Amino acid sequence: MAKLDPASKASSNPQFPKIFSGQYSAEISTLSLDKAEVVHSSFWDGDIEAFVLQALVRGFFEDKKFVSVVGASAVDSLGKKFPKGVVMGTRGPYGLLTRFDRSRPLNNWFVDSYKARYGVYPTGPSYQYAKAVLYYKLGMDKAAAMAGKFPTQDEVVAALKGMEFESFGGSVKMALGGGHQAIHEVGYGITTWDKEKKAPSATDVKFYSAECINPPEGTLAADWLEQGMPGAKC
């Protein structure tokens, strides 16, 4: 934050509750009294649900701009109860950021098929698991074609290395870690309720390209940030 916005100041009283505590009254009180305008949280699943429900009755979201990086599952599970105006990330072009975007054919198929089968919309983890299966299948097919037979483990690894492919969650590039680590775009949006579709949605959605938010090959993320993210393509 100091690199992106030198005028910003971090709170001198950050809160780190014990894992799985489930009760956050003390932390909510402390954060409410803090002068910080923005509150960041990496809570997910039951923790983000508990925090939101406890903070709602305190009027917390009316006083603070809340940024959640992995709390999208709570948007669906809490439905109308989830507060509007939360900055929500999904670690990719997933979930409520893209479910109603009909310009993404593979995503449309995935969302519609998932909803028809399970009765709920897919969230971030659903996309991640599905992409992993798709990646493995593509690697197996490629390796088998190159070998002319059922491939060995080493042949599959070689086929997977450096692969680029289109998935339900956008374009994926195995660009880091010597071709073994994936990068893809990441998005954020503002939570809202879609009255027409009777489902959670997001406004003001913005996506950041993989080359904007990931360091170049061979560079540690911490060093890259400290240097001011040289070469970032944003």
C-alpha positions as a LaTeX table, in Angstrom:
\begin{tabular}{lrrr}
\hline
Residue & $x$ (\AA) & $y$ (\AA) & $z$ (\AA) \\
\hline
Met1 & 0.00 & 0.00 & 0.00 \\
Ala2 & 2.88 & 2.33 & 0.74 \\
Lys3 & 4.11 & 1.84 & $-2.84$ \\
Leu4 & 0.72 & 2.26 & $-4.51$ \\
Asp5 & $-0.54$ & 5.05 & $-2.26$ \\
Pro6 & 2.25 & 6.71 & $-0.23$ \\
Ala7 & $-0.29$ & 8.89 & 1.58 \\
Ser8 & $-2.07$ & 5.88 & 3.09 \\
Lys9 & $-1.41$ & 4.81 & 6.65 \\
Ala10 & $-1.94$ & 1.40 & 8.21 \\
Ser11 & $-3.79$ & 1.08 & 11.49 \\
Ser12 & $-1.61$ & 0.67 & 14.56 \\
Asn13 & $-4.12$ & $-1.79$ & 15.97 \\
Pro14 & $-4.76$ & $-4.64$ & 13.51 \\
Gln15 & $-6.94$ & $-7.51$ & 14.67 \\
Phe16 & $-5.96$ & $-11.18$ & 14.36 \\
Pro17 & $-8.64$ & $-13.32$ & 16.05 \\
Lys18 & $-7.90$ & $-16.90$ & 17.04 \\
Ile19 & $-8.73$ & $-19.31$ & 14.24 \\
Phe20 & $-12.29$ & $-20.72$ & 14.29 \\
Ser21 & $-13.21$ & $-18.52$ & 17.28 \\
Gly22 & $-16.60$ & $-17.68$ & 15.76 \\
Gln23 & $-17.16$ & $-14.73$ & 18.09 \\
Tyr24 & $-15.85$ & $-11.37$ & 16.92 \\
Ser25 & $-17.58$ & $-8.80$ & 19.14 \\
Ala26 & $-14.33$ & $-7.51$ & 20.63 \\
Glu27 & $-12.65$ & $-7.21$ & 17.24 \\
Ile28 & $-15.69$ & $-5.50$ & 15.69 \\
Ser29 & $-15.74$ & $-2.96$ & 18.54 \\
Thr30 & $-12.04$ & $-2.24$ & 18.14 \\
Leu31 & $-12.29$ & $-1.88$ & 14.36 \\
Ser32 & $-15.35$ & 0.38 & 14.69 \\
Leu33 & $-13.48$ & 2.76 & 16.98 \\
Asp34 & $-10.36$ & 2.76 & 14.78 \\
Lys35 & $-9.91$ & 5.79 & 12.52 \\
Ala36 & $-9.07$ & 3.60 & 9.52 \\
Glu37 & $-11.55$ & 4.03 & 6.67 \\
Val38 & $-10.90$ & 0.63 & 5.05 \\
Val39 & $-10.99$ & $-2.79$ & 6.70 \\
His40 & $-9.42$ & $-5.75$ & 4.90 \\
Ser41 & $-10.30$ & $-9.34$ & 5.72 \\
Ser42 & $-9.24$ & $-12.76$ & 4.45 \\
Phe43 & $-12.01$ & $-14.54$ & 6.38 \\
Trp44 & $-13.83$ & $-17.19$ & 4.39 \\
Asp45 & $-16.59$ & $-19.80$ & 4.71 \\
Gly46 & $-18.20$ & $-19.89$ & 8.20 \\
Asp47 & $-15.87$ & $-17.24$ & 9.61 \\
Ile48 & $-16.89$ & $-14.54$ & 7.13 \\
Glu49 & $-20.56$ & $-15.46$ & 7.62 \\
Ala50 & $-20.27$ & $-15.14$ & 11.39 \\
Phe51 & $-18.35$ & $-11.87$ & 11.15 \\
Val52 & $-20.85$ & $-10.32$ & 8.73 \\
Leu53 & $-23.90$ & $-11.27$ & 10.79 \\
Gln54 & $-22.33$ & $-9.98$ & 14.01 \\
Ala55 & $-21.10$ & $-6.78$ & 12.37 \\
Leu56 & $-24.40$ & $-6.04$ & 10.63 \\
Val57 & $-26.29$ & $-5.48$ & 13.88 \\
Arg58 & $-23.58$ & $-3.03$ & 14.93 \\
Gly59 & $-23.93$ & $-0.90$ & 11.78 \\
Phe60 & $-20.32$ & $-1.72$ & 10.95 \\
Phe61 & $-20.71$ & $-1.73$ & 7.17 \\
Glu62 & $-22.31$ & 1.71 & 7.21 \\
Asp63 & $-19.19$ & 3.24 & 8.75 \\
Lys64 & $-16.38$ & 1.27 & 7.10 \\
Lys65 & $-15.42$ & 0.30 & 3.58 \\
Phe66 & $-15.00$ & $-3.45$ & 3.85 \\
Val67 & $-12.68$ & $-5.34$ & 1.49 \\
Ser68 & $-13.05$ & $-9.13$ & 1.40 \\
Val69 & $-10.60$ & $-11.10$ & $-0.72$ \\
Val70 & $-12.09$ & $-14.61$ & $-0.39$ \\
Gly71 & $-15.50$ & $-14.15$ & 1.21 \\
Ala72 & $-17.68$ & $-14.61$ & $-1.86$ \\
Ser73 & $-19.22$ & $-17.85$ & $-0.56$ \\
Ala74 & $-20.94$ & $-15.82$ & 2.17 \\
Val75 & $-22.55$ & $-13.58$ & $-0.44$ \\
Asp76 & $-24.46$ & $-16.57$ & $-1.75$ \\
Ser77 & $-25.15$ & $-18.28$ & 1.57 \\
Leu78 & $-26.43$ & $-15.10$ & 3.24 \\
Gly79 & $-28.24$ & $-13.78$ & 0.17 \\
Lys80 & $-30.16$ & $-10.57$ & 0.92 \\
Lys81 & $-28.63$ & $-10.43$ & 4.39 \\
Phe82 & $-25.17$ & $-9.80$ & 2.96 \\
Pro83 & $-24.44$ & $-6.05$ & 3.03 \\
Lys84 & $-24.35$ & $-4.05$ & $-0.16$ \\
Gly85 & $-21.25$ & $-2.03$ & $-1.01$ \\
Val86 & $-18.59$ & $-4.54$ & 0.08 \\
Val87 & $-15.52$ & $-4.73$ & $-2.15$ \\
Met88 & $-15.44$ & $-8.43$ & $-2.98$ \\
Gly89 & $-12.66$ & $-10.44$ & $-4.58$ \\
Thr90 & $-12.94$ & $-13.97$ & $-5.94$ \\
Arg91 & $-9.28$ & $-14.82$ & $-6.73$ \\
Gly92 & $-10.17$ & $-15.02$ & $-10.40$ \\
Pro93 & $-12.98$ & $-14.33$ & $-12.90$ \\
Tyr94 & $-15.32$ & $-16.42$ & $-10.80$ \\
Gly95 & $-18.67$ & $-16.48$ & $-9.05$ \\
Leu96 & $-20.77$ & $-13.37$ & $-8.67$ \\
Leu97 & $-18.30$ & $-11.34$ & $-10.77$ \\
Thr98 & $-19.00$ & $-13.30$ & $-13.95$ \\
Arg99 & $-22.10$ & $-15.47$ & $-13.48$ \\
Phe100 & $-24.35$ & $-13.05$ & $-15.36$ \\
Asp101 & $-21.72$ & $-12.03$ & $-17.94$ \\
Arg102 & $-22.95$ & $-13.76$ & $-21.09$ \\
Ser103 & $-19.85$ & $-12.77$ & $-23.09$ \\
Arg104 & $-17.92$ & $-15.76$ & $-21.68$ \\
Pro105 & $-19.22$ & $-18.93$ & $-23.42$ \\
Leu106 & $-17.29$ & $-21.47$ & $-21.33$ \\
Asn107 & $-18.27$ & $-19.69$ & $-18.14$ \\
Asn108 & $-21.91$ & $-19.61$ & $-19.25$ \\
Trp109 & $-21.89$ & $-23.38$ & $-19.79$ \\
Phe110 & $-20.21$ & $-24.01$ & $-16.44$ \\
Val111 & $-22.56$ & $-21.74$ & $-14.48$ \\
Asp112 & $-25.72$ & $-23.08$ & $-16.13$ \\
Ser113 & $-24.68$ & $-26.74$ & $-15.83$ \\
Tyr114 & $-23.56$ & $-26.36$ & $-12.21$ \\
Lys115 & $-26.75$ & $-24.54$ & $-11.21$ \\
Ala116 & $-28.93$ & $-27.17$ & $-12.94$ \\
Arg117 & $-27.13$ & $-30.04$ & $-11.21$ \\
Tyr118 & $-26.57$ & $-28.68$ & $-7.70$ \\
Gly119 & $-29.23$ & $-25.98$ & $-7.36$ \\
Val120 & $-26.68$ & $-23.30$ & $-6.41$ \\
Tyr121 & $-24.22$ & $-21.11$ & $-8.29$ \\
Pro122 & $-20.53$ & $-22.12$ & $-8.40$ \\
Thr123 & $-18.15$ & $-20.11$ & $-6.24$ \\
Gly124 & $-14.37$ & $-19.70$ & $-6.44$ \\
Pro125 & $-13.37$ & $-23.19$ & $-5.24$ \\
Ser126 & $-15.78$ & $-24.78$ & $-7.75$ \\
Tyr127 & $-13.95$ & $-23.00$ & $-10.56$ \\
Gln128 & $-10.52$ & $-23.87$ & $-9.20$ \\
Tyr129 & $-11.24$ & $-27.59$ & $-8.93$ \\
Ala130 & $-12.89$ & $-27.68$ & $-12.36$ \\
Lys131 & $-9.95$ & $-25.86$ & $-13.94$ \\
Ala132 & $-7.52$ & $-28.35$ & $-12.39$ \\
Val133 & $-9.46$ & $-31.27$ & $-13.90$ \\
Leu134 & $-9.59$ & $-29.53$ & $-17.29$ \\
Tyr135 & $-5.85$ & $-28.78$ & $-17.16$ \\
Tyr136 & $-5.04$ & $-32.41$ & $-16.36$ \\
Lys137 & $-7.24$ & $-33.69$ & $-19.19$ \\
Leu138 & $-5.64$ & $-31.33$ & $-21.70$ \\
Gly139 & $-2.20$ & $-32.44$ & $-20.52$ \\
Met140 & $-3.09$ & $-36.12$ & $-20.80$ \\
Asp141 & $-4.50$ & $-35.64$ & $-24.32$ \\
Lys142 & $-1.44$ & $-33.69$ & $-25.43$ \\
Ala143 & 1.00 & $-36.19$ & $-23.94$ \\
Ala144 & $-0.85$ & $-39.15$ & $-25.46$ \\
Ala145 & $-0.84$ & $-37.52$ & $-28.89$ \\
Met146 & 2.89 & $-36.81$ & $-28.68$ \\
Ala147 & 3.75 & $-40.31$ & $-27.39$ \\
Gly148 & 1.34 & $-42.19$ & $-29.64$ \\
Lys149 & 0.27 & $-44.29$ & $-26.67$ \\
Phe150 & $-0.90$ & $-43.97$ & $-23.08$ \\
Pro151 & 1.65 & $-41.49$ & $-21.66$ \\
Thr152 & 4.01 & $-41.99$ & $-18.76$ \\
Gln153 & 4.07 & $-39.63$ & $-15.79$ \\
Asp154 & 7.16 & $-37.83$ & $-17.11$ \\
Glu155 & 5.51 & $-37.37$ & $-20.51$ \\
Val156 & 2.42 & $-35.85$ & $-18.90$ \\
Val157 & 4.54 & $-33.49$ & $-16.78$ \\
Ala158 & 6.40 & $-32.36$ & $-19.90$ \\
Ala159 & 3.11 & $-31.77$ & $-21.72$ \\
Leu160 & 1.68 & $-29.74$ & $-18.85$ \\
Lys161 & 4.78 & $-27.53$ & $-18.57$ \\
Gly162 & 4.22 & $-24.02$ & $-19.94$ \\
Met163 & 0.72 & $-24.79$ & $-21.21$ \\
Glu164 & $-1.78$ & $-22.03$ & $-21.97$ \\
Phe165 & $-5.49$ & $-22.78$ & $-22.21$ \\
Glu166 & $-8.95$ & $-21.27$ & $-22.02$ \\
Ser167 & $-11.03$ & $-22.38$ & $-19.05$ \\
Phe168 & $-14.37$ & $-21.71$ & $-17.40$ \\
Gly169 & $-12.51$ & $-19.07$ & $-15.41$ \\
Gly170 & $-10.73$ & $-17.27$ & $-18.23$ \\
Ser171 & $-7.30$ & $-17.73$ & $-19.77$ \\
Val172 & $-4.69$ & $-19.66$ & $-17.79$ \\
Lys173 & $-0.95$ & $-19.52$ & $-18.42$ \\
Met174 & 1.61 & $-21.80$ & $-16.80$ \\
Ala175 & 4.11 & $-18.96$ & $-16.83$ \\
Leu176 & 5.99 & $-19.06$ & $-13.53$ \\
Gly177 & 7.98 & $-21.67$ & $-11.63$ \\
Gly178 & 9.69 & $-22.86$ & $-14.79$ \\
Gly179 & 6.34 & $-23.40$ & $-16.48$ \\
His180 & 4.72 & $-25.22$ & $-13.56$ \\
Gln181 & 2.88 & $-22.34$ & $-11.83$ \\
Ala182 & $-0.30$ & $-20.82$ & $-13.23$ \\
Ile183 & $-1.23$ & $-17.16$ & $-13.54$ \\
His184 & $-4.59$ & $-15.68$ & $-14.51$ \\
Glu185 & $-6.57$ & $-12.48$ & $-14.12$ \\
Val186 & $-8.17$ & $-11.50$ & $-10.83$ \\
Gly187 & $-11.27$ & $-9.40$ & $-10.34$ \\
Tyr188 & $-13.06$ & $-7.31$ & $-7.74$ \\
Gly189 & $-16.56$ & $-5.90$ & $-7.63$ \\
Ile190 & $-19.04$ & $-4.17$ & $-5.33$ \\
Thr191 & $-21.68$ & $-6.45$ & $-3.80$ \\
Thr192 & $-25.34$ & $-5.84$ & $-4.56$ \\
Trp193 & $-28.63$ & $-7.72$ & $-4.92$ \\
Asp194 & $-30.05$ & $-8.34$ & $-8.37$ \\
Lys195 & $-33.81$ & $-7.92$ & $-7.95$ \\
Glu196 & $-34.58$ & $-9.25$ & $-11.42$ \\
Lys197 & $-32.61$ & $-12.47$ & $-11.00$ \\
Lys198 & $-33.26$ & $-12.64$ & $-7.26$ \\
Ala199 & $-29.63$ & $-13.42$ & $-6.61$ \\
Pro200 & $-26.46$ & $-11.70$ & $-5.34$ \\
Ser201 & $-24.47$ & $-9.87$ & $-7.98$ \\
Ala202 & $-21.71$ & $-7.29$ & $-8.34$ \\
Thr203 & $-21.37$ & $-3.84$ & $-9.86$ \\
Asp204 & $-18.30$ & $-1.89$ & $-10.96$ \\
Val205 & $-16.44$ & $-5.12$ & $-11.67$ \\
Lys206 & $-12.80$ & $-4.61$ & $-12.58$ \\
Phe207 & $-10.33$ & $-7.28$ & $-13.67$ \\
Tyr208 & $-6.56$ & $-7.08$ & $-13.38$ \\
Ser209 & $-4.52$ & $-9.02$ & $-15.91$ \\
Ala210 & $-2.20$ & $-11.81$ & $-14.80$ \\
Glu211 & 0.81 & $-9.77$ & $-15.94$ \\
Cys212 & $-0.37$ & $-6.85$ & $-13.81$ \\
Ile213 & $-0.53$ & $-8.66$ & $-10.48$ \\
Asn214 & 2.18 & $-11.32$ & $-10.76$ \\
Pro215 & 5.95 & $-10.78$ & $-10.67$ \\
Pro216 & 8.07 & $-11.80$ & $-13.66$ \\
Glu217 & 9.54 & $-15.28$ & $-13.77$ \\
Gly218 & 12.44 & $-15.64$ & $-11.34$ \\
Thr219 & 11.44 & $-12.68$ & $-9.14$ \\
Leu220 & 10.13 & $-13.03$ & $-5.59$ \\
Ala221 & 6.78 & $-11.32$ & $-5.04$ \\
Ala222 & 8.01 & $-9.47$ & $-1.93$ \\
Asp223 & 11.03 & $-8.08$ & $-3.82$ \\
Trp224 & 8.86 & $-7.10$ & $-6.78$ \\
Leu225 & 6.46 & $-5.15$ & $-4.57$ \\
Glu226 & 9.31 & $-3.46$ & $-2.74$ \\
Gln227 & 10.74 & $-2.31$ & $-6.08$ \\
Gly228 & 7.42 & $-0.80$ & $-7.11$ \\
Met229 & 6.22 & $-3.67$ & $-9.37$ \\
Pro230 & 8.54 & $-2.95$ & $-12.33$ \\
Gly231 & 7.25 & $-4.26$ & $-15.65$ \\
Ala232 & 3.67 & $-4.69$ & $-14.43$ \\
Lys233 & 1.30 & $-4.58$ & $-17.40$ \\
Cys234 & $-1.83$ & $-2.95$ & $-16.01$ \\
\hline
\end{tabular}
